Amino acid sequence: MNQKNYFIIGASGGIGQAIVKQLMEMSANNKSRGKIFATYHANQPNFAADNLYWLPMDVSNEKSIEQAIADIKQQAPHIDWVINCVGLLHTPHNQPEKALRQLETDFFLQSMQINALASLLIAKHIKPLLAKAERSTNAPAIFATISARVGSIGDNQLGGWYSYRMSKAALNMGMKNLSIEWTRSLKDVCVVVMQPGTVDTQLSSPFQGNVADEKLFSPAYSAERLIEVLDSMTAAQSGSFVDWAGESIPW
Ligand SMILES: NC(=O)c1ccc[n+]([C@@H]2O[C@H](COP(=O)([O-])OP(=O)(O)OC[C@H]3O[C@@H](n4cnc5c(N)ncnc54)[C@H](OP(=O)(O)O)[C@@H]3O)[C@@H](O)[C@H]2O)c1
């Protein structure tokens, strides 16, 4: 990869941070390296590089998304890869629902806003910068969102987790729709939703009890696999739902 500019949203989280570190490592030996724009929410992570630009962004606020992208525009003529790593499964007040009686309107709507709507708003505002990326059918620009296997309707065997499952399913539909729209209006961009594996982060930590050690990935391992998969994507694969190994997941 050379001179690609990256936009990593949610880079203060476990997977997002690992993706940024992996991209930094990949670019360290590359003299003509591109820029990495990385967003944080509550706190700015304390690592740096001369091609890494931290930006604050609250994905539940469209103005904040617009502002971050306006700041990028001042510093880069194009963005080649976008990876949205923001996600919400639980808060200090809400755990994922085990049964319908636990469903709460505010938490459901918050999950929809953060997990589903945000990627559409980011796509809406980043489109002009993606349009300027140098790209081809075999080396498309990338618009990826970390989704989750539990957002698959076809794969749902266990039930529960209404807010998270429904918001990831809505995200998946939004990204599929976007892939179709961009086939017409923004060619050679691969829109993809991804399952990162079960990854050891604060998001998954309350739910790791039944996960075998070898199935619990480090953020660094997941990041490496996800980047590898994205690097192999062609424009024809736009509209895919794939896991960390590049395997398709049923919608
Ligand atoms: N870990 C897993 O096993 C697993 C499995 C399947 C899918 N995923 C998905 O992978 C993605 C990354 O998750 P992770 O495991 O890395 O979780 P994480 O460590 O909790 O990271 C989530 C990130 O989302 C950010 N965020 C939350 N609300 C936000 C908002 N309103 N605006 C901007 N940023 C916001 C958080 O920032 P603050 O902390 O500052 O709010 C944090 O940086 C998520 O989409 C998740 O659903 C994870």
The ligand as an ORCA input file, in Angstrom:
! r2SCAN-3c Opt
* xyz 0 1
  N     -15.169     -6.972     20.701
  C     -15.874     -7.895     20.092
  O     -15.821     -9.098     20.441
  C     -16.777     -7.528     18.949
  C     -17.497     -8.559     18.305
  C     -18.326     -8.247     17.236
  C     -18.407     -6.933     16.801
  N     -17.712     -5.949     17.449
  C     -17.854     -4.572     16.951
  O     -16.571     -4.036     16.743
  C     -16.629     -2.592     16.862
  C     -15.510     -2.140     17.805
  O     -15.780     -2.646     19.098
  P     -14.671     -2.817     20.229
  O     -14.747     -4.218     20.649
  O     -13.398     -2.213     19.805
  O     -15.359     -1.956     21.388
  P     -14.849     -0.732     22.262
  O     -13.460     -0.981     22.733
  O     -15.908     -0.527     23.277
  O     -14.842      0.475     21.228
  C     -16.027      1.120     20.850
  C     -15.695      2.519     20.445
  O     -16.899      3.206     20.088
  C     -16.787      4.534     20.585
  N     -18.077      5.205     20.706
  C     -19.169      4.837     21.410
  N     -20.138      5.776     21.285
  C     -19.632      6.745     20.475
  C     -20.127      7.957     19.975
  N     -21.357      8.417     20.282
  N     -19.338      8.690     19.153
  C     -18.091      8.281     18.830
  N     -17.561      7.135     19.297
  C     -18.316      6.385     20.111
  C     -16.121      4.348     21.920
  O     -15.592      5.586     22.396
  P     -15.814      6.009     23.945
  O     -15.387      4.817     24.752
  O     -14.928      7.178     24.109
  O     -17.271      6.317     24.067
  C     -15.038      3.360     21.556
  O     -13.919      4.039     21.027
  C     -18.041     -2.284     17.362
  O     -18.841     -1.912     16.270
  C     -18.530     -3.614     17.903
  O     -19.927     -3.719     17.851
  C     -16.892     -6.218     18.506
*
